[in-house]
C-alpha cells in the first residue's frame, strides 16, 4: 500500500531476494515504486520513472508499482559501479522537473548477510532524508 507522505524511489539491484527485503525495510518513509535488475532496463526505465510514467514492464514482485508520482531518487545496490550510474544519469538529462538523488553504496558498504536489509535501509534513509532536509535543490550523488 502506498503512503502519500512517502518519498517515491527506484531501487536498482541484481537480485529480488535482496531487493524485496530492502524495499520493505525502507517503508514507510521511502516507497520503492519500481525495482530494476539490469543495465538495459535501467537505461530504458529510469527516465520514464523520473518523469512520472509507467514503464509498462513485467512485475518482478518488488515495489509498489505506484506510478502516480515521479521518483525522486534512484538507489543502487552493490552490483552497479560508477560508470553504470553515470550512464543512467546521462540517459535522464533534462527530463525531470525536480532534482534527483542518486544513491549508490559507499566503498566499504556492508556486504549482504544476516541483517543486511535493515542495515542498508537505515543507511539509505539517512542519506535520502538528509538530502530532503537540506532542501533537495539539485541533482546529487549521495553515498550510503
N, C-alpha and C positions, 0 to 999 in steps of 0.2 A: 504494500500500500504506500502511496506517495504522500509525503508531508509537504504542504505548501511553503513551509519555512525552511526546508532543507535546501542545500546547495546541490544543483544537478551537475554530475560529473560523468566523464567517460573513464573507464578503467581498462587499461591495456595489460594483458598478461598472457602467458603461453598456455596456462592450464586452468580449466574450470574448477579443478579440485582445490586450487589455491584461490582463484578469483572469487568463487562463491562465498567462502567464509570471510574473506576480506571485505567484500561488498556488504555483507550482513553486519560485520563489526563496525562499519562506518556509520551506520544508521544510529540515531535519527537525524544527526546534523548534516550528513552528507549522503546524497542519494545517487547511487550508481544507476544511471539510466540505460547504459549500454556497456557491454563487455566485448573487447576486440582481442583476437588471438594472433593475427598475422600482420606483417608489414603491409601487404597488399590491401587488406581490409582497412587498416588504419589510414592509408593514403586516400582511399575512396570514401570512408565513412566519417572520419573526424570532421572534415569540412561541413558535411551535412548536419552533424550533431551540434556543432558550434553555431550553426545558423538556424537551429530550431526545426530541422527537417527530420522526418522518419527515414532511416537508411534502407528500409524495406529488405531486411536480411532475416535469415532464419534465427529463431530463438535458441540460444545455447544454454538457457536455464540460469543465466547470471544477469542481475539487474532488473529494474522495474519496467523497462521499455515504455516509460512515460516520456513521450517526446513533445509534450505541450510547452516546455520551456527549454531554451538553448542551454547546452552545457557551459559551465563557467570555468571548468578545469579539466585537464587530462592527466590522469595518474598512471604511472608506469611501474610495472614490476621489473625484476632483475633481468629479464630476458631481452631488454631493449637497451641499446647503447646510445651515446650522444649523437652519433651520425644518423641513427634512426629518428631520433627526436627532432633533429634539425630538418630532416626531410619532411616529417609530418608538419612541422611549423611552417615550412615553405609552402606546402600544399594548402595552407589555411590563410595565407596572407591576404588581407583586405576583405575577408568575408564576415568578420564578426563585428557586431555593434558595440560590444563591451569587451574590456580586456579579459585575457585568459591566463590562468595559472597553469604552467606545465610542470608537473611534479614527478621527477624521477628519484630513484633511491640515491643516497649519498654513497660515495666509496666507503666500504666497510659496513654498509647496512646489514642488518641481521639476515642470515640465510634461512630458508624455510626449515621448519622443525616444530617441535611442540610449542604451542602458544604464539606461533608466527603471526596469525591473522590479527590477533589482538594487539601485538606489539606494532605491527605495520599500521594498523588502523589508527592507533594513538599518535604515531609519528606523522602520518598524513593529516590527521585532524589538526594537529599543532601547526603544521606548515600552512595548510589552506586557511584555517580560521585566522591565523596571524596575518596572512595576505589580505583577507577580507577586512580585518580590523584596521589594517594600515591604509585602507582606502581603495585597494584593488584598482589603482588608477592606470596601470599599464600592464601589458603582457610581460610575464616574468617566468623564468625558470627558478623553481624553489626546490631544493633538495630536502628529502625526508630522511 
